[in-house]
Amino acid sequence: MSEINKQEIEEKVIQVLKAIYDPEIPVDIFELGLIYEINIDDEANVVIKMTLTSPACPVAGSLPGEVEMKVRQIPEVKDVRIELVWSPPWNQDMMSDAAKVKLGMF
């Protein structure tokens, strides 16, 4: 088996994440700061630790599944596991500057 390029896979994962939006906020989930961690092992299995803006978020049931489905479509990715975490709780400080500008928070 050829050596996998974890950085290349991570960049593709991030591109996919930047195309997924929280339906209530016009900013992608990566820029919102909902993705806490992306881990890729030597076999190209991807584990993503993510959160939601709140446990009562209307997409709590569907967003993690959407993330998993879309990341799974990356040809180099062998398997995907999403870990939904609530600690630390998400807050607006976790958003990128680009997201804050887009939402007029400066």
CYANA upper distance limits for C-alpha pairs under 8 A (distance plus 0.5 A):
  4 ILE  CA     42 ASP  CA      7.43
  4 ILE  CA     43 GLU  CA      7.91
  4 ILE  CA     44 ALA  CA      7.38
  5 ASN  CA      9 ILE  CA      6.83
  6 LYS  CA     10 GLU  CA      6.49
  6 LYS  CA     40 ILE  CA      6.81
  6 LYS  CA     41 ASP  CA      8.29
  6 LYS  CA     42 ASP  CA      8.37
  6 LYS  CA     44 ALA  CA      7.83
  7 GLN  CA     11 GLU  CA      6.65
  8 GLU  CA     12 LYS  CA      6.86
  9 ILE  CA     13 VAL  CA      6.65
  9 ILE  CA     40 ILE  CA      8.49
  9 ILE  CA     44 ALA  CA      8.37
  9 ILE  CA     76 GLU  CA      7.34
  9 ILE  CA     77 VAL  CA      7.78
 10 GLU  CA     14 ILE  CA      6.65
 10 GLU  CA     38 ILE  CA      7.81
 10 GLU  CA     40 ILE  CA      7.96
 11 GLU  CA     15 GLN  CA      6.72
 12 LYS  CA     16 VAL  CA      6.82
 12 LYS  CA     74 ILE  CA      7.83
 13 VAL  CA     17 LEU  CA      6.71
 13 VAL  CA     71 VAL  CA      6.54
 13 VAL  CA     74 ILE  CA      8.09
 14 ILE  CA     18 LYS  CA      6.58
 14 ILE  CA     30 PHE  CA      7.77
 15 GLN  CA     19 ALA  CA      7.20
 16 VAL  CA     20 ILE  CA      7.49
 16 VAL  CA     70 LYS  CA      7.27
 16 VAL  CA     71 VAL  CA      6.96
 17 LEU  CA     28 ASP  CA      7.71
 17 LEU  CA     29 ILE  CA      6.95
 17 LEU  CA     30 PHE  CA      6.27
 17 LEU  CA     67 VAL  CA      7.54
 17 LEU  CA     71 VAL  CA      8.33
 18 LYS  CA     28 ASP  CA      5.72
 18 LYS  CA     29 ILE  CA      6.95
 18 LYS  CA     30 PHE  CA      6.01
 18 LYS  CA     31 GLU  CA      7.68
 19 ALA  CA     28 ASP  CA      6.77
 20 ILE  CA     28 ASP  CA      5.89
 20 ILE  CA     29 ILE  CA      6.54
 20 ILE  CA     67 VAL  CA      7.95
 21 TYR  CA     25 ILE  CA      7.85
 21 TYR  CA     26 PRO  CA      7.23
 21 TYR  CA     27 VAL  CA      6.37
 21 TYR  CA     28 ASP  CA      4.67
 21 TYR  CA     29 ILE  CA      6.01
 22 ASP  CA     26 PRO  CA      7.40
 22 ASP  CA     27 VAL  CA      7.26
 22 ASP  CA     28 ASP  CA      6.89
 22 ASP  CA     29 ILE  CA      6.71
 22 ASP  CA     59 VAL  CA      8.30
 23 PRO  CA     59 VAL  CA      8.35
 26 PRO  CA    103 LEU  CA      8.36
 27 VAL  CA     31 GLU  CA      7.16
 27 VAL  CA     32 LEU  CA      6.87
 27 VAL  CA     99 ALA  CA      6.67
 27 VAL  CA    102 LYS  CA      8.04
 28 ASP  CA     32 LEU  CA      6.66
 29 ILE  CA     33 GLY  CA      6.91
 29 ILE  CA     34 LEU  CA      5.98
 29 ILE  CA     35 ILE  CA      7.44
 30 PHE  CA     34 LEU  CA      6.51
 30 PHE  CA     35 ILE  CA      6.24
 31 GLU  CA     95 MET  CA      6.27
 31 GLU  CA     96 SER  CA      5.70
 31 GLU  CA     98 ALA  CA      7.62
 31 GLU  CA     99 ALA  CA      6.18
 32 LEU  CA     92 GLN  CA      8.42
 32 LEU  CA     94 MET  CA      7.29
 32 LEU  CA     95 MET  CA      4.91
 32 LEU  CA     96 SER  CA      6.91
 32 LEU  CA     99 ALA  CA      6.74
 33 GLY  CA     90 TRP  CA      8.19
 33 GLY  CA     94 MET  CA      5.43
 33 GLY  CA     95 MET  CA      5.26
 33 GLY  CA     96 SER  CA      7.24
 34 LEU  CA     50 MET  CA      5.94
 34 LEU  CA     51 THR  CA      5.62
 34 LEU  CA     52 LEU  CA      6.47
 34 LEU  CA     53 THR  CA      7.78
 34 LEU  CA     90 TRP  CA      7.57
 34 LEU  CA     94 MET  CA      8.33
 35 ILE  CA     48 ILE  CA      7.71
 35 ILE  CA     49 LYS  CA      6.68
 35 ILE  CA     50 MET  CA      4.86
 35 ILE  CA     51 THR  CA      7.06
 36 TYR  CA     48 ILE  CA      8.06
 36 TYR  CA     49 LYS  CA      5.85
 36 TYR  CA     50 MET  CA      5.71
 36 TYR  CA     51 THR  CA      7.83
 37 GLU  CA     47 VAL  CA      8.44
 37 GLU  CA     48 ILE  CA      6.15
 37 GLU  CA     49 LYS  CA      5.45
 37 GLU  CA     50 MET  CA      7.43
 38 ILE  CA     46 VAL  CA      7.47
 38 ILE  CA     47 VAL  CA      6.39
 38 ILE  CA     48 ILE  CA      5.12
 38 ILE  CA     49 LYS  CA      7.03
 39 ASN  CA     46 VAL  CA      6.14
 39 ASN  CA     47 VAL  CA      5.59
 39 ASN  CA     48 ILE  CA      6.86
 40 ILE  CA     44 ALA  CA      6.23
 40 ILE  CA     45 ASN  CA      6.06
 40 ILE  CA     46 VAL  CA      5.11
 40 ILE  CA     47 VAL  CA      6.99
 41 ASP  CA     45 ASN  CA      6.01
 41 ASP  CA     46 VAL  CA      7.30
 43 GLU  CA     78 LYS  CA      7.51
 44 ALA  CA     76 GLU  CA      7.38
 44 ALA  CA     77 VAL  CA      5.75
 44 ALA  CA     78 LYS  CA      5.81
 44 ALA  CA     79 ASP  CA      7.61
 45 ASN  CA     77 VAL  CA      6.66
 45 ASN  CA     78 LYS  CA      5.71
 45 ASN  CA     79 ASP  CA      5.15
 45 ASN  CA     80 VAL  CA      6.40
 46 VAL  CA     77 VAL  CA      7.45
 46 VAL  CA     78 LYS  CA      8.17
 46 VAL  CA     79 ASP  CA      6.60
 46 VAL  CA     80 VAL  CA      5.25
 46 VAL  CA     81 ARG  CA      6.83
 47 VAL  CA     80 VAL  CA      6.33
 47 VAL  CA     81 ARG  CA      5.31
 47 VAL  CA     82 ILE  CA      6.37
 47 VAL  CA     83 GLU  CA      7.75
 48 ILE  CA     80 VAL  CA      8.23
 48 ILE  CA     81 ARG  CA      6.89
 48 ILE  CA     82 ILE  CA      5.47
 48 ILE  CA     83 GLU  CA      6.58
 49 LYS  CA     82 ILE  CA      6.57
 49 LYS  CA     83 GLU  CA      5.24
 49 LYS  CA     84 LEU  CA      6.52
 49 LYS  CA     85 VAL  CA      7.10
 50 MET  CA     82 ILE  CA      7.75
 50 MET  CA     83 GLU  CA      6.78
 50 MET  CA     84 LEU  CA      5.74
 50 MET  CA     85 VAL  CA      6.50
 51 THR  CA     84 LEU  CA      5.93
 51 THR  CA     85 VAL  CA      5.73
 51 THR  CA     86 TRP  CA      6.44
 51 THR  CA     89 PRO  CA      8.27
 51 THR  CA     90 TRP  CA      7.41
 52 LEU  CA     57 CYS  CA      7.21
 52 LEU  CA     60 ALA  CA      7.43
 52 LEU  CA     86 TRP  CA      8.29
 52 LEU  CA     90 TRP  CA      7.43
 53 THR  CA     57 CYS  CA      6.93
 53 THR  CA     90 TRP  CA      6.22
 53 THR  CA     91 ASN  CA      7.72
 54 SER  CA     89 PRO  CA      8.43
 54 SER  CA     90 TRP  CA      7.78
 55 PRO  CA     60 ALA  CA      7.31
 55 PRO  CA     86 TRP  CA      8.36
 56 ALA  CA     60 ALA  CA      7.49
 59 VAL  CA     63 LEU  CA      5.83
 60 ALA  CA     64 PRO  CA      7.75
 61 GLY  CA     65 GLY  CA      8.05
 62 SER  CA     66 GLU  CA      6.67
 63 LEU  CA     67 VAL  CA      6.69
 64 PRO  CA     68 GLU  CA      6.69
 64 PRO  CA     82 ILE  CA      6.99
 64 PRO  CA     84 LEU  CA      7.87
 65 GLY  CA     69 MET  CA      6.54
 66 GLU  CA     70 LYS  CA      6.61
 67 VAL  CA     71 VAL  CA      6.57
 67 VAL  CA     82 ILE  CA      8.33
 68 GLU  CA     72 ARG  CA      6.46
 68 GLU  CA     80 VAL  CA      6.62
 68 GLU  CA     81 ARG  CA      7.30
 68 GLU  CA     82 ILE  CA      6.90
 69 MET  CA     73 GLN  CA      7.13
 70 LYS  CA     74 ILE  CA      7.92
 71 VAL  CA     77 VAL  CA      8.06
 71 VAL  CA     80 VAL  CA      7.57
 72 ARG  CA     77 VAL  CA      6.74
 72 ARG  CA     78 LYS  CA      8.02
 72 ARG  CA     79 ASP  CA      7.02
 72 ARG  CA     80 VAL  CA      6.56
 73 GLN  CA     77 VAL  CA      8.08
 86 TRP  CA     90 TRP  CA      7.97
 90 TRP  CA     94 MET  CA      7.33
 91 ASN  CA     95 MET  CA      8.37
 95 MET  CA     99 ALA  CA      6.41
 95 MET  CA    100 LYS  CA      6.98
 96 SER  CA    100 LYS  CA      6.90
 97 ASP  CA    101 VAL  CA      6.62
 98 ALA  CA    102 LYS  CA      6.66
 99 ALA  CA    103 LEU  CA      6.70
100 LYS  CA    104 GLY  CA      6.56
100 LYS  CA    105 MET  CA      5.49
100 LYS  CA    106 PHE  CA      7.09
101 VAL  CA    105 MET  CA      6.42
101 VAL  CA    106 PHE  CA      6.66
